Amino acid sequence: MISFRLSEEEYAGLRTLCENEGARSVSDLARDAVSRLMRKEPEIQVETVLRTLEGRMDTLDLQVQRLTAAVGQVPAQLVRQTNGKA
């Protein structure tokens, strides 16, 4: 058994949260919250996946910038190769 003190305002907010979340009681809501905190591994996995995706997006961004620069140079090269005649 665990107990802790709340102000009247905090308790009222907790009761409202129970109703909004569909919890049967404040105890059920608190037990669920503690259980979620104890199982933090999925959050860590999500964070790792997001960091990996961010790195891949940075790599793609660099590749798009290089391709854009290369495409921008193609017309100038073609113009030089055809002596200015399109």
PyMOL Python script that loads the backbone (N, CA, C, O; Angstrom):
from pymol import cmd

cmd.read_pdbstr("""\
ATOM      1  N   MET A   1       0.841  -1.176   0.000  1.00  0.00           N
ATOM      2  CA  MET A   1       0.000   0.000   0.000  1.00  0.00           C
ATOM      3  C   MET A   1       0.889   1.242   0.000  1.00  0.00           C
ATOM      4  O   MET A   1       1.873   1.313   0.735  1.00  0.00           O
ATOM      5  N   ILE A   2       0.536   2.198  -0.816  1.00  0.00           N
ATOM      6  CA  ILE A   2       1.262   3.462  -0.908  1.00  0.00           C
ATOM      7  C   ILE A   2       0.258   4.580  -0.679  1.00  0.00           C
ATOM      8  O   ILE A   2      -0.868   4.520  -1.173  1.00  0.00           O
ATOM      9  N   SER A   3       0.661   5.591   0.064  1.00  0.00           N
ATOM     10  CA  SER A   3      -0.212   6.751   0.238  1.00  0.00           C
ATOM     11  C   SER A   3       0.609   8.014   0.077  1.00  0.00           C
ATOM     12  O   SER A   3       1.804   8.038   0.373  1.00  0.00           O
ATOM     13  N   PHE A   4      -0.040   9.054  -0.391  1.00  0.00           N
ATOM     14  CA  PHE A   4       0.612  10.358  -0.512  1.00  0.00           C
ATOM     15  C   PHE A   4      -0.451  11.432  -0.419  1.00  0.00           C
ATOM     16  O   PHE A   4      -1.632  11.174  -0.652  1.00  0.00           O
ATOM     17  N   ARG A   5      -0.034  12.615  -0.085  1.00  0.00           N
ATOM     18  CA  ARG A   5      -0.976  13.723   0.117  1.00  0.00           C
ATOM     19  C   ARG A   5      -1.112  14.551  -1.157  1.00  0.00           C
ATOM     20  O   ARG A   5      -0.153  14.764  -1.899  1.00  0.00           O
ATOM     21  N   LEU A   6      -2.330  15.003  -1.374  1.00  0.00           N
ATOM     22  CA  LEU A   6      -2.628  15.912  -2.478  1.00  0.00           C
ATOM     23  C   LEU A   6      -3.394  17.099  -1.927  1.00  0.00           C
ATOM     24  O   LEU A   6      -4.109  16.992  -0.931  1.00  0.00           O
ATOM     25  N   SER A   7      -3.233  18.232  -2.591  1.00  0.00           N
ATOM     26  CA  SER A   7      -4.068  19.371  -2.232  1.00  0.00           C
ATOM     27  C   SER A   7      -5.487  19.089  -2.736  1.00  0.00           C
ATOM     28  O   SER A   7      -5.696  18.182  -3.542  1.00  0.00           O
ATOM     29  N   GLU A   8      -6.441  19.858  -2.265  1.00  0.00           N
ATOM     30  CA  GLU A   8      -7.824  19.674  -2.718  1.00  0.00           C
ATOM     31  C   GLU A   8      -7.920  19.866  -4.235  1.00  0.00           C
ATOM     32  O   GLU A   8      -8.646  19.144  -4.919  1.00  0.00           O
ATOM     33  N   GLU A   9      -7.175  20.848  -4.745  1.00  0.00           N
ATOM     34  CA  GLU A   9      -7.195  21.108  -6.194  1.00  0.00           C
ATOM     35  C   GLU A   9      -6.593  19.947  -6.967  1.00  0.00           C
ATOM     36  O   GLU A   9      -7.126  19.539  -7.999  1.00  0.00           O
ATOM     37  N   GLU A  10      -5.473  19.410  -6.465  1.00  0.00           N
ATOM     38  CA  GLU A  10      -4.836  18.264  -7.128  1.00  0.00           C
ATOM     39  C   GLU A  10      -5.761  17.052  -7.131  1.00  0.00           C
ATOM     40  O   GLU A  10      -5.872  16.341  -8.130  1.00  0.00           O
ATOM     41  N   TYR A  11      -6.426  16.826  -5.989  1.00  0.00           N
ATOM     42  CA  TYR A  11      -7.326  15.682  -5.891  1.00  0.00           C
ATOM     43  C   TYR A  11      -8.519  15.847  -6.838  1.00  0.00           C
ATOM     44  O   TYR A  11      -8.943  14.889  -7.485  1.00  0.00           O
ATOM     45  N   ALA A  12      -9.049  17.060  -6.913  1.00  0.00           N
ATOM     46  CA  ALA A  12     -10.169  17.312  -7.829  1.00  0.00           C
ATOM     47  C   ALA A  12      -9.722  17.070  -9.274  1.00  0.00           C
ATOM     48  O   ALA A  12     -10.462  16.489 -10.068  1.00  0.00           O
ATOM     49  N   GLY A  13      -8.520  17.515  -9.606  1.00  0.00           N
ATOM     50  CA  GLY A  13      -8.001  17.274 -10.953  1.00  0.00           C
ATOM     51  C   GLY A  13      -7.810  15.797 -11.225  1.00  0.00           C
ATOM     52  O   GLY A  13      -8.057  15.328 -12.335  1.00  0.00           O
ATOM     53  N   LEU A  14      -7.368  15.058 -10.212  1.00  0.00           N
ATOM     54  CA  LEU A  14      -7.178  13.619 -10.348  1.00  0.00           C
ATOM     55  C   LEU A  14      -8.514  12.909 -10.540  1.00  0.00           C
ATOM     56  O   LEU A  14      -8.615  11.980 -11.342  1.00  0.00           O
ATOM     57  N   ARG A  15      -9.532  13.340  -9.814  1.00  0.00           N
ATOM     58  CA  ARG A  15     -10.874  12.755  -9.976  1.00  0.00           C
ATOM     59  C   ARG A  15     -11.409  13.024 -11.393  1.00  0.00           C
ATOM     60  O   ARG A  15     -12.011  12.146 -12.011  1.00  0.00           O
ATOM     61  N   THR A  16     -11.188  14.224 -11.888  1.00  0.00           N
ATOM     62  CA  THR A  16     -11.617  14.565 -13.248  1.00  0.00           C
ATOM     63  C   THR A  16     -10.884  13.700 -14.258  1.00  0.00           C
ATOM     64  O   THR A  16     -11.484  13.208 -15.213  1.00  0.00           O
ATOM     65  N   LEU A  17      -9.593  13.516 -14.051  1.00  0.00           N
ATOM     66  CA  LEU A  17      -8.806  12.668 -14.928  1.00  0.00           C
ATOM     67  C   LEU A  17      -9.318  11.233 -14.910  1.00  0.00           C
ATOM     68  O   LEU A  17      -9.381  10.581 -15.952  1.00  0.00           O
ATOM     69  N   CYS A  18      -9.684  10.739 -13.727  1.00  0.00           N
ATOM     70  CA  CYS A  18     -10.258   9.384 -13.622  1.00  0.00           C
ATOM     71  C   CYS A  18     -11.506   9.257 -14.484  1.00  0.00           C
ATOM     72  O   CYS A  18     -11.671   8.279 -15.214  1.00  0.00           O
ATOM     73  N   GLU A  19     -12.362  10.230 -14.397  1.00  0.00           N
ATOM     74  CA  GLU A  19     -13.600  10.197 -15.181  1.00  0.00           C
ATOM     75  C   GLU A  19     -13.296  10.239 -16.677  1.00  0.00           C
ATOM     76  O   GLU A  19     -13.887   9.495 -17.459  1.00  0.00           O
ATOM     77  N   ASN A  20     -12.370  11.113 -17.065  1.00  0.00           N
ATOM     78  CA  ASN A  20     -12.023  11.252 -18.483  1.00  0.00           C
ATOM     79  C   ASN A  20     -11.351  10.001 -19.037  1.00  0.00           C
ATOM     80  O   ASN A  20     -11.543   9.648 -20.201  1.00  0.00           O
ATOM     81  N   GLU A  21     -10.563   9.333 -18.197  1.00  0.00           N
ATOM     82  CA  GLU A  21      -9.833   8.138 -18.629  1.00  0.00           C
ATOM     83  C   GLU A  21     -10.656   6.863 -18.470  1.00  0.00           C
ATOM     84  O   GLU A  21     -10.256   5.799 -18.943  1.00  0.00           O
ATOM     85  N   GLY A  22     -11.791   6.969 -17.813  1.00  0.00           N
ATOM     86  CA  GLY A  22     -12.639   5.796 -17.608  1.00  0.00           C
ATOM     87  C   GLY A  22     -12.130   4.870 -16.522  1.00  0.00           C
ATOM     88  O   GLY A  22     -12.494   3.694 -16.494  1.00  0.00           O
ATOM     89  N   ALA A  23     -11.294   5.379 -15.626  1.00  0.00           N
ATOM     90  CA  ALA A  23     -10.786   4.567 -14.516  1.00  0.00           C
ATOM     91  C   ALA A  23     -11.897   4.377 -13.491  1.00  0.00           C
ATOM     92  O   ALA A  23     -12.717   5.271 -13.281  1.00  0.00           O
ATOM     93  N   ARG A  24     -11.920   3.195 -12.848  1.00  0.00           N
ATOM     94  CA  ARG A  24     -12.941   2.909 -11.846  1.00  0.00           C
ATOM     95  C   ARG A  24     -12.724   3.698 -10.571  1.00  0.00           C
ATOM     96  O   ARG A  24     -13.680   4.006  -9.858  1.00  0.00           O
ATOM     97  N   SER A  25     -11.465   4.031 -10.277  1.00  0.00           N
ATOM     98  CA  SER A  25     -11.160   4.752  -9.037  1.00  0.00           C
ATOM     99  C   SER A  25      -9.821   5.466  -9.182  1.00  0.00           C
ATOM    100  O   SER A  25      -9.070   5.246 -10.132  1.00  0.00           O
ATOM    101  N   VAL A  26      -9.552   6.327  -8.207  1.00  0.00           N
ATOM    102  CA  VAL A  26      -8.255   7.008  -8.173  1.00  0.00           C
ATOM    103  C   VAL A  26      -7.153   5.962  -8.020  1.00  0.00           C
ATOM    104  O   VAL A  26      -6.086   6.096  -8.619  1.00  0.00           O
ATOM    105  N   SER A  27      -7.402   4.929  -7.226  1.00  0.00           N
ATOM    106  CA  SER A  27      -6.412   3.875  -7.025  1.00  0.00           C
ATOM    107  C   SER A  27      -6.076   3.167  -8.334  1.00  0.00           C
ATOM    108  O   SER A  27      -4.909   2.899  -8.621  1.00  0.00           O
ATOM    109  N   ASP A  28      -7.103   2.866  -9.126  1.00  0.00           N
ATOM    110  CA  ASP A  28      -6.851   2.209 -10.417  1.00  0.00           C
ATOM    111  C   ASP A  28      -6.025   3.094 -11.336  1.00  0.00           C
ATOM    112  O   ASP A  28      -5.108   2.620 -12.006  1.00  0.00           O
ATOM    113  N   LEU A  29      -6.351   4.371 -11.365  1.00  0.00           N
ATOM    114  CA  LEU A  29      -5.607   5.300 -12.208  1.00  0.00           C
ATOM    115  C   LEU A  29      -4.158   5.394 -11.745  1.00  0.00           C
ATOM    116  O   LEU A  29      -3.241   5.364 -12.566  1.00  0.00           O
ATOM    117  N   ALA A  30      -3.944   5.507 -10.427  1.00  0.00           N
ATOM    118  CA  ALA A  30      -2.583   5.595  -9.888  1.00  0.00           C
ATOM    119  C   ALA A  30      -1.812   4.316 -10.173  1.00  0.00           C
ATOM    120  O   ALA A  30      -0.639   4.373 -10.540  1.00  0.00           O
ATOM    121  N   ARG A  31      -2.453   3.163 -10.010  1.00  0.00           N
ATOM    122  CA  ARG A  31      -1.788   1.884 -10.267  1.00  0.00           C
ATOM    123  C   ARG A  31      -1.378   1.792 -11.734  1.00  0.00           C
ATOM    124  O   ARG A  31      -0.278   1.336 -12.045  1.00  0.00           O
ATOM    125  N   ASP A  32      -2.255   2.220 -12.628  1.00  0.00           N
ATOM    126  CA  ASP A  32      -1.948   2.197 -14.061  1.00  0.00           C
ATOM    127  C   ASP A  32      -0.788   3.138 -14.390  1.00  0.00           C
ATOM    128  O   ASP A  32       0.090   2.796 -15.182  1.00  0.00           O
ATOM    129  N   ALA A  33      -0.788   4.325 -13.777  1.00  0.00           N
ATOM    130  CA  ALA A  33       0.292   5.290 -14.025  1.00  0.00           C
ATOM    131  C   ALA A  33       1.634   4.751 -13.555  1.00  0.00           C
ATOM    132  O   ALA A  33       2.637   4.885 -14.256  1.00  0.00           O
ATOM    133  N   VAL A  34       1.659   4.143 -12.376  1.00  0.00           N
ATOM    134  CA  VAL A  34       2.902   3.571 -11.853  1.00  0.00           C
ATOM    135  C   VAL A  34       3.353   2.424 -12.742  1.00  0.00           C
ATOM    136  O   VAL A  34       4.542   2.285 -13.027  1.00  0.00           O
ATOM    137  N   SER A  35       2.414   1.610 -13.177  1.00  0.00           N
ATOM    138  CA  SER A  35       2.757   0.488 -14.054  1.00  0.00           C
ATOM    139  C   SER A  35       3.385   0.981 -15.356  1.00  0.00           C
ATOM    140  O   SER A  35       4.354   0.395 -15.840  1.00  0.00           O
ATOM    141  N   ARG A  36       2.843   2.043 -15.915  1.00  0.00           N
ATOM    142  CA  ARG A  36       3.406   2.616 -17.153  1.00  0.00           C
ATOM    143  C   ARG A  36       4.824   3.126 -16.928  1.00  0.00           C
ATOM    144  O   ARG A  36       5.699   2.949 -17.776  1.00  0.00           O
ATOM    145  N   LEU A  37       5.044   3.759 -15.785  1.00  0.00           N
ATOM    146  CA  LEU A  37       6.389   4.258 -15.476  1.00  0.00           C
ATOM    147  C   LEU A  37       7.384   3.128 -15.326  1.00  0.00           C
ATOM    148  O   LEU A  37       8.551   3.272 -15.688  1.00  0.00           O
ATOM    149  N   MET A  38       6.936   2.013 -14.799  1.00  0.00           N
ATOM    150  CA  MET A  38       7.826   0.872 -14.597  1.00  0.00           C
ATOM    151  C   MET A  38       8.145   0.169 -15.914  1.00  0.00           C
ATOM    152  O   MET A  38       9.174  -0.500 -16.014  1.00  0.00           O
ATOM    153  N   ARG A  39       7.296   0.304 -16.913  1.00  0.00           N
ATOM    154  CA  ARG A  39       7.507  -0.323 -18.221  1.00  0.00           C
ATOM    155  C   ARG A  39       7.983   0.700 -19.234  1.00  0.00           C
ATOM    156  O   ARG A  39       7.428   0.756 -20.332  1.00  0.00           O
ATOM    157  N   LYS A  40       8.951   1.487 -18.932  1.00  0.00           N
ATOM    158  CA  LYS A  40       9.403   2.563 -19.816  1.00  0.00           C
ATOM    159  C   LYS A  40      10.136   2.069 -21.049  1.00  0.00           C
ATOM    160  O   LYS A  40      10.435   2.883 -21.922  1.00  0.00           O
ATOM    161  N   GLU A  41      10.439   0.806 -21.172  1.00  0.00           N
ATOM    162  CA  GLU A  41      11.205   0.298 -22.302  1.00  0.00           C
ATOM    163  C   GLU A  41      10.591   0.653 -23.657  1.00  0.00           C
ATOM    164  O   GLU A  41      11.329   1.076 -24.547  1.00  0.00           O
ATOM    165  N   PRO A  42       9.278   0.503 -23.861  1.00  0.00           N
ATOM    166  CA  PRO A  42       8.729   0.864 -25.172  1.00  0.00           C
ATOM    167  C   PRO A  42       9.002   2.316 -25.551  1.00  0.00           C
ATOM    168  O   PRO A  42       9.237   2.618 -26.721  1.00  0.00           O
ATOM    169  N   GLU A  43       8.973   3.224 -24.562  1.00  0.00           N
ATOM    170  CA  GLU A  43       9.268   4.621 -24.861  1.00  0.00           C
ATOM    171  C   GLU A  43      10.707   4.774 -25.334  1.00  0.00           C
ATOM    172  O   GLU A  43      10.988   5.551 -26.247  1.00  0.00           O
ATOM    173  N   ILE A  44      11.614   4.033 -24.711  1.00  0.00           N
ATOM    174  CA  ILE A  44      13.017   4.093 -25.109  1.00  0.00           C
ATOM    175  C   ILE A  44      13.175   3.572 -26.525  1.00  0.00           C
ATOM    176  O   ILE A  44      13.935   4.136 -27.312  1.00  0.00           O
ATOM    177  N   GLN A  45      12.464   2.497 -26.858  1.00  0.00           N
ATOM    178  CA  GLN A  45      12.538   1.941 -28.205  1.00  0.00           C
ATOM    179  C   GLN A  45      12.007   2.946 -29.218  1.00  0.00           C
ATOM    180  O   GLN A  45      12.595   3.107 -30.287  1.00  0.00           O
ATOM    181  N   VAL A  46      10.918   3.620 -28.906  1.00  0.00           N
ATOM    182  CA  VAL A  46      10.361   4.621 -29.814  1.00  0.00           C
ATOM    183  C   VAL A  46      11.358   5.747 -30.005  1.00  0.00           C
ATOM    184  O   VAL A  46      11.557   6.217 -31.125  1.00  0.00           O
ATOM    185  N   GLU A  47      11.983   6.181 -28.928  1.00  0.00           N
ATOM    186  CA  GLU A  47      12.972   7.257 -29.028  1.00  0.00           C
ATOM    187  C   GLU A  47      14.148   6.837 -29.902  1.00  0.00           C
ATOM    188  O   GLU A  47      14.651   7.633 -30.695  1.00  0.00           O
ATOM    189  N   THR A  48      14.582   5.602 -29.760  1.00  0.00           N
ATOM    190  CA  THR A  48      15.694   5.095 -30.570  1.00  0.00           C
ATOM    191  C   THR A  48      15.305   5.060 -32.039  1.00  0.00           C
ATOM    192  O   THR A  48      16.093   5.452 -32.900  1.00  0.00           O
ATOM    193  N   VAL A  49      14.102   4.595 -32.331  1.00  0.00           N
ATOM    194  CA  VAL A  49      13.628   4.536 -33.712  1.00  0.00           C
ATOM    195  C   VAL A  49      13.534   5.941 -34.299  1.00  0.00           C
ATOM    196  O   VAL A  49      13.922   6.163 -35.446  1.00  0.00           O
ATOM    197  N   LEU A  50      13.021   6.885 -33.518  1.00  0.00           N
ATOM    198  CA  LEU A  50      12.918   8.262 -34.011  1.00  0.00           C
ATOM    199  C   LEU A  50      14.286   8.866 -34.290  1.00  0.00           C
ATOM    200  O   LEU A  50      14.451   9.583 -35.277  1.00  0.00           O
ATOM    201  N   ARG A  51      15.260   8.593 -33.447  1.00  0.00           N
ATOM    202  CA  ARG A  51      16.623   9.102 -33.692  1.00  0.00           C
ATOM    203  C   ARG A  51      17.212   8.492 -34.958  1.00  0.00           C
ATOM    204  O   ARG A  51      17.879   9.174 -35.737  1.00  0.00           O
ATOM    205  N   THR A  52      16.956   7.196 -35.155  1.00  0.00           N
ATOM    206  CA  THR A  52      17.440   6.532 -36.363  1.00  0.00           C
ATOM    207  C   THR A  52      16.798   7.152 -37.600  1.00  0.00           C
ATOM    208  O   THR A  52      17.475   7.430 -38.590  1.00  0.00           O
ATOM    209  N   LEU A  53      15.491   7.364 -37.532  1.00  0.00           N
ATOM    210  CA  LEU A  53      14.789   7.979 -38.674  1.00  0.00           C
ATOM    211  C   LEU A  53      15.285   9.397 -38.931  1.00  0.00           C
ATOM    212  O   LEU A  53      15.409   9.810 -40.084  1.00  0.00           O
ATOM    213  N   GLU A  54      15.567  10.140 -37.875  1.00  0.00           N
ATOM    214  CA  GLU A  54      16.089  11.495 -38.039  1.00  0.00           C
ATOM    215  C   GLU A  54      17.424  11.469 -38.767  1.00  0.00           C
ATOM    216  O   GLU A  54      17.667  12.288 -39.653  1.00  0.00           O
ATOM    217  N   GLY A  55      18.290  10.532 -38.397  1.00  0.00           N
ATOM    218  CA  GLY A  55      19.575  10.399 -39.075  1.00  0.00           C
ATOM    219  C   GLY A  55      19.412  10.046 -40.537  1.00  0.00           C
ATOM    220  O   GLY A  55      20.115  10.581 -41.394  1.00  0.00           O
ATOM    221  N   ARG A  56      18.485   9.144 -40.825  1.00  0.00           N
ATOM    222  CA  ARG A  56      18.252   8.751 -42.217  1.00  0.00           C
ATOM    223  C   ARG A  56      17.684   9.919 -43.021  1.00  0.00           C
ATOM    224  O   ARG A  56      18.032  10.100 -44.188  1.00  0.00           O
ATOM    225  N   MET A  57      16.806  10.713 -42.395  1.00  0.00           N
ATOM    226  CA  MET A  57      16.251  11.872 -43.096  1.00  0.00           C
ATOM    227  C   MET A  57      17.337  12.908 -43.372  1.00  0.00           C
ATOM    228  O   MET A  57      17.334  13.543 -44.427  1.00  0.00           O
ATOM    229  N   ASP A  58      18.270  13.084 -42.426  1.00  0.00           N
ATOM    230  CA  ASP A  58      19.383  14.005 -42.653  1.00  0.00           C
ATOM    231  C   ASP A  58      20.220  13.541 -43.840  1.00  0.00           C
ATOM    232  O   ASP A  58      20.646  14.352 -44.662  1.00  0.00           O
ATOM    233  N   THR A  59      20.454  12.228 -43.927  1.00  0.00           N
ATOM    234  CA  THR A  59      21.215  11.669 -45.041  1.00  0.00           C
ATOM    235  C   THR A  59      20.477  11.896 -46.357  1.00  0.00           C
ATOM    236  O   THR A  59      21.083  12.287 -47.354  1.00  0.00           O
ATOM    237  N   LEU A  60      19.170  11.650 -46.356  1.00  0.00           N
ATOM    238  CA  LEU A  60      18.374  11.878 -47.570  1.00  0.00           C
ATOM    239  C   LEU A  60      18.385  13.352 -47.969  1.00  0.00           C
ATOM    240  O   LEU A  60      18.446  13.679 -49.154  1.00  0.00           O
ATOM    241  N   ASP A  61      18.327  14.235 -46.979  1.00  0.00           N
ATOM    242  CA  ASP A  61      18.361  15.662 -47.264  1.00  0.00           C
ATOM    243  C   ASP A  61      19.660  16.046 -47.961  1.00  0.00           C
ATOM    244  O   ASP A  61      19.649  16.813 -48.924  1.00  0.00           O
ATOM    245  N   LEU A  62      20.769  15.518 -47.480  1.00  0.00           N
ATOM    246  CA  LEU A  62      22.054  15.798 -48.129  1.00  0.00           C
ATOM    247  C   LEU A  62      22.077  15.268 -49.560  1.00  0.00           C
ATOM    248  O   LEU A  62      22.574  15.941 -50.463  1.00  0.00           O
ATOM    249  N   GLN A  63      21.546  14.079 -49.768  1.00  0.00           N
ATOM    250  CA  GLN A  63      21.518  13.502 -51.111  1.00  0.00           C
ATOM    251  C   GLN A  63      20.632  14.329 -52.041  1.00  0.00           C
ATOM    252  O   GLN A  63      20.980  14.532 -53.205  1.00  0.00           O
ATOM    253  N   VAL A  64      19.503  14.804 -51.545  1.00  0.00           N
ATOM    254  CA  VAL A  64      18.623  15.647 -52.362  1.00  0.00           C
ATOM    255  C   VAL A  64      19.329  16.948 -52.711  1.00  0.00           C
ATOM    256  O   VAL A  64      19.214  17.431 -53.838  1.00  0.00           O
ATOM    257  N   GLN A  65      20.056  17.521 -51.760  1.00  0.00           N
ATOM    258  CA  GLN A  65      20.796  18.750 -52.042  1.00  0.00           C
ATOM    259  C   GLN A  65      21.858  18.523 -53.118  1.00  0.00           C
ATOM    260  O   GLN A  65      22.037  19.354 -54.008  1.00  0.00           O
ATOM    261  N   ARG A  66      22.562  17.388 -53.028  1.00  0.00           N
ATOM    262  CA  ARG A  66      23.584  17.076 -54.041  1.00  0.00           C
ATOM    263  C   ARG A  66      22.952  16.859 -55.404  1.00  0.00           C
ATOM    264  O   ARG A  66      23.470  17.336 -56.414  1.00  0.00           O
ATOM    265  N   LEU A  67      21.824  16.137 -55.441  1.00  0.00           N
ATOM    266  CA  LEU A  67      21.137  15.897 -56.721  1.00  0.00           C
ATOM    267  C   LEU A  67      20.609  17.198 -57.315  1.00  0.00           C
ATOM    268  O   LEU A  67      20.679  17.418 -58.524  1.00  0.00           O
ATOM    269  N   THR A  68      20.082  18.053 -56.445  1.00  0.00           N
ATOM    270  CA  THR A  68      19.580  19.348 -56.915  1.00  0.00           C
ATOM    271  C   THR A  68      20.707  20.167 -57.518  1.00  0.00           C
ATOM    272  O   THR A  68      20.531  20.795 -58.562  1.00  0.00           O
ATOM    273  N   ALA A  69      21.863  20.164 -56.871  1.00  0.00           N
ATOM    274  CA  ALA A  69      23.016  20.891 -57.399  1.00  0.00           C
ATOM    275  C   ALA A  69      23.466  20.283 -58.715  1.00  0.00           C
ATOM    276  O   ALA A  69      23.819  21.008 -59.646  1.00  0.00           O
ATOM    277  N   ALA A  70      23.457  18.951 -58.802  1.00  0.00           N
ATOM    278  CA  ALA A  70      23.872  18.279 -60.032  1.00  0.00           C
ATOM    279  C   ALA A  70      22.910  18.587 -61.174  1.00  0.00           C
ATOM    280  O   ALA A  70      23.339  18.823 -62.304  1.00  0.00           O
ATOM    281  N   VAL A  71      21.631  18.584 -60.888  1.00  0.00           N
ATOM    282  CA  VAL A  71      20.635  18.889 -61.926  1.00  0.00           C
ATOM    283  C   VAL A  71      20.762  20.345 -62.357  1.00  0.00           C
ATOM    284  O   VAL A  71      20.583  20.666 -63.532  1.00  0.00           O
ATOM    285  N   GLY A  72      21.067  21.216 -61.415  1.00  0.00           N
ATOM    286  CA  GLY A  72      21.253  22.622 -61.745  1.00  0.00           C
ATOM    287  C   GLY A  72      22.455  22.845 -62.636  1.00  0.00           C
ATOM    288  O   GLY A  72      22.492  23.826 -63.378  1.00  0.00           O
ATOM    289  N   GLN A  73      23.436  21.965 -62.586  1.00  0.00           N
ATOM    290  CA  GLN A  73      24.636  22.098 -63.398  1.00  0.00           C
ATOM    291  C   GLN A  73      24.451  21.498 -64.782  1.00  0.00           C
ATOM    292  O   GLN A  73      25.164  21.878 -65.710  1.00  0.00           O
ATOM    293  N   VAL A  74      23.527  20.582 -64.945  1.00  0.00           N
ATOM    294  CA  VAL A  74      23.352  19.898 -66.229  1.00  0.00           C
ATOM    295  C   VAL A  74      23.050  20.873 -67.369  1.00  0.00           C
ATOM    296  O   VAL A  74      23.700  20.788 -68.410  1.00  0.00           O
ATOM    297  N   PRO A  75      22.107  21.779 -67.222  1.00  0.00           N
ATOM    298  CA  PRO A  75      21.846  22.690 -68.338  1.00  0.00           C
ATOM    299  C   PRO A  75      23.065  23.525 -68.720  1.00  0.00           C
ATOM    300  O   PRO A  75      23.299  23.761 -69.905  1.00  0.00           O
ATOM    301  N   ALA A  76      23.836  23.971 -67.746  1.00  0.00           N
ATOM    302  CA  ALA A  76      25.025  24.763 -68.049  1.00  0.00           C
ATOM    303  C   ALA A  76      26.028  23.925 -68.826  1.00  0.00           C
ATOM    304  O   ALA A  76      26.663  24.425 -69.754  1.00  0.00           O
ATOM    305  N   GLN A  77      26.176  22.669 -68.462  1.00  0.00           N
ATOM    306  CA  GLN A  77      27.099  21.789 -69.168  1.00  0.00           C
ATOM    307  C   GLN A  77      26.607  21.539 -70.596  1.00  0.00           C
ATOM    308  O   GLN A  77      27.397  21.528 -71.540  1.00  0.00           O
ATOM    309  N   LEU A  78      25.293  21.339 -70.743  1.00  0.00           N
ATOM    310  CA  LEU A  78      24.748  21.108 -72.082  1.00  0.00           C
ATOM    311  C   LEU A  78      24.939  22.333 -72.963  1.00  0.00           C
ATOM    312  O   LEU A  78      25.239  22.219 -74.152  1.00  0.00           O
ATOM    313  N   VAL A  79      24.763  23.497 -72.368  1.00  0.00           N
ATOM    314  CA  VAL A  79      24.936  24.741 -73.123  1.00  0.00           C
ATOM    315  C   VAL A  79      26.382  24.833 -73.587  1.00  0.00           C
ATOM    316  O   VAL A  79      26.632  25.211 -74.731  1.00  0.00           O
ATOM    317  N   ARG A  80      27.322  24.504 -72.742  1.00  0.00           N
ATOM    318  CA  ARG A  80      28.742  24.563 -73.104  1.00  0.00           C
ATOM    319  C   ARG A  80      29.049  23.540 -74.215  1.00  0.00           C
ATOM    320  O   ARG A  80      29.812  23.826 -75.138  1.00  0.00           O
ATOM    321  N   GLN A  81      28.448  22.355 -74.112  1.00  0.00           N
ATOM    322  CA  GLN A  81      28.726  21.296 -75.083  1.00  0.00           C
ATOM    323  C   GLN A  81      28.160  21.641 -76.450  1.00  0.00           C
ATOM    324  O   GLN A  81      28.718  21.232 -77.468  1.00  0.00           O
ATOM    325  N   THR A  82      27.073  22.379 -76.489  1.00  0.00           N
ATOM    326  CA  THR A  82      26.454  22.713 -77.784  1.00  0.00           C
ATOM    327  C   THR A  82      26.853  24.116 -78.245  1.00  0.00           C
ATOM    328  O   THR A  82      26.266  24.654 -79.184  1.00  0.00           O
ATOM    329  N   ASN A  83      27.853  24.708 -77.582  1.00  0.00           N
ATOM    330  CA  ASN A  83      28.332  26.052 -77.913  1.00  0.00           C
ATOM    331  C   ASN A  83      27.235  27.092 -77.855  1.00  0.00           C
ATOM    332  O   ASN A  83      27.157  27.985 -78.699  1.00  0.00           O
ATOM    333  N   GLY A  84      26.382  26.965 -76.841  1.00  0.00           N
ATOM    334  CA  GLY A  84      25.345  27.976 -76.660  1.00  0.00           C
ATOM    335  C   GLY A  84      24.126  27.764 -77.513  1.00  0.00           C
ATOM    336  O   GLY A  84      23.186  28.553 -77.421  1.00  0.00           O
ATOM    337  N   LYS A  85      24.089  26.734 -78.346  1.00  0.00           N
ATOM    338  CA  LYS A  85      22.916  26.468 -79.182  1.00  0.00           C
ATOM    339  C   LYS A  85      22.087  25.384 -78.506  1.00  0.00           C
ATOM    340  O   LYS A  85      22.567  24.270 -78.300  1.00  0.00           O
ATOM    341  N   ALA A  86      20.862  25.703 -78.166  1.00  0.00           N
ATOM    342  CA  ALA A  86      20.023  24.737 -77.441  1.00  0.00           C
ATOM    343  C   ALA A  86      19.496  23.663 -78.324  1.00  0.00           C
ATOM    344  O   ALA A  86      18.776  22.780 -77.858  1.00  0.00           O
TER     345      ALA A  86
END
""", "prot")
cmd.dss("prot")
cmd.show_as("cartoon", "prot")
cmd.util.cbc("prot")
cmd.orient("prot")
